[in-house]
Amino acid sequence: MAALKDAWQNQDTKNSGENYEVLNRPAKIASNYFLPTEIKKGKILALKQTKSDAPGFVIINEKKIEQRLFKIAFQEQPWYSYHNGILVWDEIRYDPRFKQRSYSVICIYDFATGQKKQLSFKSRLFSPSVSGDGKKIVAVQIDLSNQVNLVMLDSQKGKIVQTIPNPENLMLQTPSLNEDGSKITYVSVSESGKALWLIDGESTTKIIDDTNQQISRPIFFGNQIAFNAHLSGIDNIYSISIADKKITALTSAKYGAFNANTSLDGKEIFFNNFEPTGYNIAKTEIKPKQVQENHFVYFGKTAETPKSVFTDIPDSSYASKKYSRFSNLFNFHSISPTIDENERVGLQLKSTDLLNNFDFFTGVNYHSDLRKLEYNAGFNLKTFYPVLSTTFRN
């Protein structure tokens, strides 16, 4: 540990960090103001999360006074997108009967009308991003076969109007649209690392090849794409030219800068500056700088293996066939003893089908006070939302 401490202190000495003004009110407890976005001059929208309260949207003015907008439900990761008075985000929904069945739905809020509604239902859509005119939404869709695609939706009706194929089935993350919705940038994840992509019409181009850099949340500004990475050894915000793929630095935070959004006039970026109190809001002028030398402290060398961990895993294929609920209704799995306060002892034979939709039991109890046997049977049918139960005793 002493060696690591020395290495990290040496890294801190070599990195040239800047101090940024905090634009939110100092927090009494650790608070995160994720994804700051300028919605009007002097007003910043953010997704606030603390350990003491549910996540929700707030608007912060120039005097650092917060206006609560509304709370939202649980998310896989903090995420929203705002343009032209339209706010979109995703929320997790759970099936009221089958808790292992979950959904990720898209919600939308219109600042002009004050109307909030759920745009998709029983969907598996993640990281929605709205175009500059507020008319199109791009999102990541993962279906039940784990096929991952990008989809385009109509922001008014939530209807999927286009599915963009992903033949290699790469894991796709944090897509973003340009001003008119004609271009998409996104991040892919594979065993080779992360890559940054650009879709322009029918053309798909890999802007940054697979790398071990933690690339995330790309956004368009002008002819550039801003993104997160740790090119200098610390997470910061960088930009890459679409034309010549030249990378420059936009921030040099000491502990990490994340979640860039351009200002309304396009001259500044708002971002999250990570500090001991959480993810605060900061801004800086867009003045591209040379990327600092990478002083990243890597201590995973001893954990590296010369071959992939998947090499020795058997790759077997199994035939599948249609599952019949009726022929597999009974699946007896155990016999258990029973005893209660009324001096009844007995045995229960139990069955649960493979889908856990039908429970059946039958057994016998001995009443020691009456010196008689009691026979019983019953079932629980959980296929429908109301659970149907019945029990027979003789």
C-alpha positions in Angstrom: 0.0 0.0 0.0 2.9 2.4 0.7 4.2 1.9 -2.8 0.7 2.7 -4.3 0.4 5.8 -2.1 3.8 7.0 -3.4 2.7 6.3 -7.0 -0.6 8.2 -6.6 1.1 11.1 -4.9 3.7 11.2 -7.8 0.8 11.1 -10.3 -0.9 14.0 -8.5 2.3 16.0 -8.7 2.8 15.4 -12.4 -0.8 16.1 -13.4 -1.8 19.8 -14.0 -5.2 20.2 -12.4 -7.5 23.3 -12.5 -9.9 24.6 -9.9 -13.5 25.2 -11.0 -16.1 27.4 -9.3 -19.0 25.3 -7.8 -22.3 26.5 -9.3 -24.5 24.7 -6.8 -25.0 25.5 -3.2 -22.5 23.7 -0.8 -24.2 20.5 0.5 -24.4 19.5 4.1 -24.4 15.9 3.1 -22.9 14.2 0.1 -25.0 15.3 -2.9 -24.7 14.6 -6.6 -26.0 17.1 -9.3 -25.7 14.8 -12.3 -25.7 15.9 -16.0 -26.0 19.8 -15.6 -27.7 21.4 -18.6 -28.3 25.1 -19.3 -32.0 25.4 -20.2 -32.1 29.2 -20.0 -29.5 31.9 -19.4 -28.7 31.7 -15.7 -30.7 28.5 -15.1 -29.2 25.0 -14.9 -31.2 21.7 -14.9 -29.7 18.8 -13.0 -30.6 15.4 -11.7 -30.0 15.6 -7.9 -29.3 12.4 -5.9 -28.6 12.1 -2.2 -28.6 9.3 0.4 -31.5 10.9 2.2 -33.9 11.5 -0.6 -35.3 10.1 -3.8 -33.6 11.3 -7.1 -35.3 14.2 -8.8 -34.8 17.1 -11.1 -33.9 20.6 -9.8 -33.3 23.9 -11.5 -30.5 26.1 -10.1 -30.3 29.8 -10.7 -27.3 32.2 -10.7 -27.8 32.7 -6.9 -27.5 28.9 -6.4 -31.1 28.7 -5.3 -32.7 25.3 -6.1 -36.2 24.9 -7.5 -37.5 21.4 -7.2 -39.2 20.1 -10.4 -40.3 16.5 -9.6 -39.0 13.2 -8.3 -38.4 10.2 -10.5 -38.1 6.4 -10.0 -35.1 4.1 -9.9 -32.7 4.1 -12.8 -29.9 1.7 -13.9 -27.6 4.8 -14.0 -28.2 8.5 -13.6 -29.4 9.7 -17.0 -31.5 12.2 -18.9 -31.4 14.3 -22.0 -32.8 17.8 -22.6 -33.3 19.9 -25.8 -35.8 22.5 -27.0 -38.0 22.3 -23.9 -38.2 18.5 -24.0 -36.8 16.4 -21.2 -36.5 12.6 -21.5 -35.2 9.9 -19.1 -35.5 6.2 -18.4 -37.0 4.5 -15.3 -37.0 0.9 -14.1 -40.4 -0.8 -13.8 -41.0 -4.2 -12.1 -43.8 -6.7 -13.0 -46.2 -6.7 -10.0 -46.4 -10.5 -10.1 -43.1 -11.7 -11.4 -40.3 -9.7 -9.8 -37.6 -11.1 -12.0 -39.4 -9.6 -15.0 -38.4 -5.9 -15.2 -38.6 -3.2 -17.8 -36.9 0.0 -18.6 -39.4 2.6 -19.9 -38.9 6.1 -21.3 -40.6 9.1 -19.7 -40.9 12.6 -21.1 -41.7 16.1 -19.7 -42.7 19.1 -21.8 -41.6 22.4 -20.2 -44.1 24.3 -22.4 -47.2 22.5 -21.2 -46.0 21.1 -17.9 -47.1 17.7 -19.0 -45.2 14.6 -17.8 -46.0 11.2 -19.2 -44.6 7.7 -19.7 -43.7 7.3 -23.4 -43.1 3.5 -23.6 -44.6 0.6 -21.8 -43.2 -2.9 -21.0 -40.1 -1.9 -23.0 -36.4 -2.4 -22.5 -35.1 0.9 -23.7 -32.1 2.6 -22.1 -30.2 5.9 -22.2 -32.7 7.9 -24.3 -31.3 11.0 -26.0 -33.4 13.7 -27.6 -32.4 15.6 -30.8 -31.9 19.4 -30.8 -35.4 20.1 -32.1 -37.0 17.8 -29.6 -38.7 15.6 -32.2 -36.5 12.5 -32.3 -35.3 10.2 -29.5 -32.5 7.6 -29.9 -32.2 4.8 -27.3 -30.5 1.5 -26.7 -32.9 -1.5 -26.9 -32.1 -4.9 -25.4 -34.6 -7.6 -26.3 -35.3 -10.9 -24.5 -32.7 -12.7 -26.6 -30.1 -10.1 -25.5 -29.8 -8.6 -28.9 -28.7 -5.0 -28.6 -29.8 -2.4 -31.1 -30.1 1.4 -31.4 -33.7 2.5 -32.1 -35.2 5.8 -33.1 -38.5 6.9 -31.6 -41.1 9.6 -32.3 -41.0 11.9 -29.2 -44.8 12.5 -29.4 -46.1 9.0 -29.5 -43.1 6.9 -28.4 -43.4 4.7 -31.5 -40.2 3.0 -32.8 -39.7 4.4 -36.3 -36.3 2.9 -37.1 -34.1 0.1 -35.8 -30.4 0.4 -36.5 -28.8 -3.1 -36.8 -26.0 -4.2 -34.6 -24.8 -7.4 -36.4 -21.9 -8.0 -34.0 -24.2 -7.6 -31.1 -21.8 -5.2 -29.3 -23.0 -3.8 -26.0 -24.1 -0.2 -26.9 -24.0 2.7 -24.4 -25.0 6.4 -24.1 -26.1 7.3 -27.7 -26.5 11.0 -28.6 -28.1 12.9 -31.5 -26.8 16.0 -33.2 -28.9 19.2 -33.6 -31.2 18.0 -36.4 -31.1 14.3 -35.5 -29.3 13.3 -38.7 -26.2 11.9 -36.9 -25.7 9.6 -33.9 -22.7 9.0 -31.8 -22.4 6.2 -29.2 -20.0 3.9 -27.3 -19.6 0.2 -27.8 -18.2 -2.3 -25.3 -16.6 -5.7 -26.2 -13.8 -7.9 -24.9 -11.4 -5.7 -26.9 -12.5 -2.6 -24.9 -14.6 0.5 -25.6 -14.9 2.3 -28.9 -16.5 5.5 -30.1 -18.8 5.4 -33.2 -20.5 7.8 -35.6 -23.5 7.1 -37.7 -24.0 9.6 -40.5 -26.9 8.6 -42.8 -26.0 5.1 -44.2 -22.4 5.4 -43.1 -21.1 4.0 -39.7 -17.6 4.9 -38.7 -15.5 3.9 -35.7 -14.0 7.2 -34.5 -11.9 5.8 -31.7 -10.8 2.2 -32.0 -11.2 -0.4 -29.2 -9.3 0.8 -26.1 -9.1 0.2 -22.4 -10.1 3.9 -21.8 -13.3 4.4 -19.9 -15.0 6.2 -22.8 -18.5 7.4 -22.0 -21.3 9.9 -22.8 -20.3 11.4 -26.1 -22.2 14.6 -27.3 -22.0 16.6 -30.5 -20.9 20.2 -30.6 -20.1 21.8 -33.9 -17.8 19.4 -35.9 -16.6 17.9 -32.7 -17.7 15.1 -30.3 -17.0 15.6 -26.6 -16.6 12.5 -24.5 -15.3 11.2 -21.2 -12.0 9.3 -20.9 -8.9 9.0 -18.7 -6.3 9.8 -21.3 -4.2 11.6 -18.7 -4.8 9.0 -16.1 -7.7 11.0 -14.5 -11.2 11.1 -15.9 -11.8 14.3 -17.8 -13.6 15.6 -20.8 -12.1 15.5 -24.3 -13.1 16.4 -27.8 -12.3 14.6 -31.1 -12.6 16.2 -34.5 -14.8 14.3 -36.8 -12.8 15.3 -39.8 -9.2 14.4 -38.7 -9.8 12.5 -35.4 -7.5 14.9 -33.5 -8.2 14.7 -29.8 -7.9 17.7 -27.5 -8.6 18.3 -23.8 -11.5 20.4 -22.6 -11.1 20.0 -18.8 -8.3 19.2 -16.4 -10.1 18.5 -13.2 -8.0 17.2 -10.3 -10.3 14.3 -9.3 -12.5 13.9 -12.4 -14.8 15.7 -14.8 -17.9 14.0 -16.3 -21.1 14.5 -18.2 -20.4 17.5 -20.5 -23.2 19.6 -22.0 -22.6 22.7 -24.1 -24.1 26.1 -23.1 -26.9 27.7 -25.1 -24.4 30.0 -26.9 -22.0 27.1 -27.6 -19.1 28.9 -25.9 -18.9 27.0 -22.7 -19.4 23.5 -21.3 -21.2 22.6 -18.1 -20.0 19.4 -16.4 -19.8 17.5 -13.2 -16.6 18.2 -11.2 -16.1 15.3 -8.7 -15.1 16.5 -5.3 -15.3 15.0 -1.7 -18.9 16.2 -1.3 -20.0 14.6 -4.6 -20.6 15.5 -8.2 -20.8 19.3 -8.2 -21.7 21.6 -11.1 -19.0 23.5 -12.9 -18.4 25.2 -16.2 -15.5 26.3 -18.3 -14.9 28.1 -21.6 -14.4 25.8 -24.6 -10.7 26.3 -25.1 -9.1 23.0 -26.4 -5.8 22.2 -24.9 -3.1 19.6 -25.5 -3.8 16.2 -23.9 -1.6 15.8 -20.9 0.8 12.9 -20.6 -0.8 9.7 -19.2 0.4 9.2 -15.6 -2.2 6.5 -14.8 -1.1 4.3 -11.9 -1.8 0.7 -13.1 -1.6 -2.0 -10.4 -3.5 -4.8 -12.1 -0.4 -6.4 -13.7 -0.3 -9.3 -11.3 -4.0 -10.1 -12.1 -3.3 -10.4 -15.8 -3.4 -13.8 -17.5 -1.7 -14.8 -20.7 -4.9 -16.1 -22.1 -8.6 -15.3 -22.0 -10.5 -16.5 -19.0 -13.1 -17.9 -21.4 -10.7 -20.2 -23.2 -11.3 -23.3 -21.0 -15.1 -22.8 -20.6 -17.0 -25.6 -22.5 -19.0 -24.3 -25.4 -21.9 -26.7 -25.5 -25.1 -26.5 -27.6 -28.4 -27.7 -26.3 -31.6 -28.3 -28.2 -34.7 -26.4 -27.2 -38.3 -27.4 -27.5 -41.7 -25.9 -26.6 -42.5 -26.0 -23.0 -45.9 -27.5 -22.2 -47.5 -26.0 -19.1 -50.1 -28.8 -18.6 -47.8 -31.8 -19.0 -45.3 -30.2 -16.7 -47.9 -29.0 -14.2 -46.7 -31.3 -11.4 -43.0 -31.4 -10.4 -42.8 -33.1 -7.0 -39.6 -32.0 -5.3 -39.8 -32.7 -1.5 -41.5 -34.3 1.5 -41.4 -32.3 4.6 -42.5 -32.9 8.2 -45.0 -30.6 9.8 -45.9 -29.8 13.4 -48.1 -27.0 14.9 -49.3 -25.7 18.3 -52.4 -27.9 18.1 -50.3 -31.1 18.5 -50.7 -32.0 14.9 -47.8 -33.8 13.2 -47.6 -35.0 9.7 -45.9 -35.1 6.3 -46.4 -32.9 3.2 -45.6 -33.8 -0.4 -44.9 -30.7 -2.3 -44.8 -29.8 -6.0 -43.8 -26.6 -7.9 -43.8 -26.4 -11.7 -40.6 -25.2 -13.4 -42.1 -21.7 -14.1 -43.1 -21.3 -10.4 -46.7 -20.7 -11.5 -48.4 -23.7 -9.9 -47.8 -25.0 -6.4 -49.5 -28.2 -5.2 -49.3 -29.9 -1.9 -50.9 -33.0 -0.3 -50.3 -34.7 3.0 -51.5 -36.3 6.1 -51.6 -35.0 9.7 -52.1 -36.9 12.9 -54.2 -35.3 15.7 -52.8 -36.7 18.9 -55.7 -35.4 21.0 -58.3 -37.0 18.8 -56.1 -39.9 17.7 -57.3 -39.5 14.2 -55.7 -38.8 10.8 -56.4 -35.7 8.6 -55.9 -35.7 4.9 -55.3 -32.4 3.0 -54.5 -31.0 -0.4 -54.3 -27.6 -2.0 -52.8 -25.5 -4.7 -51.8 -21.9 -5.6 -52.2 -20.8 -9.2 -50.0 -17.8 -9.9 -50.4 -17.5 -13.7 -52.7 -14.5 -13.3 -52.3 -11.3 -11.3 -54.8 -12.4 -8.6 -53.3 -15.5 -7.0 -56.0 -18.3 -6.9 -55.7 -20.6 -3.8 -57.7 -23.4 -2.4 -57.2 -26.0 0.4 -59.1 -29.2 1.2 -59.0 -30.9 4.6 -60.8 -34.1 5.6 
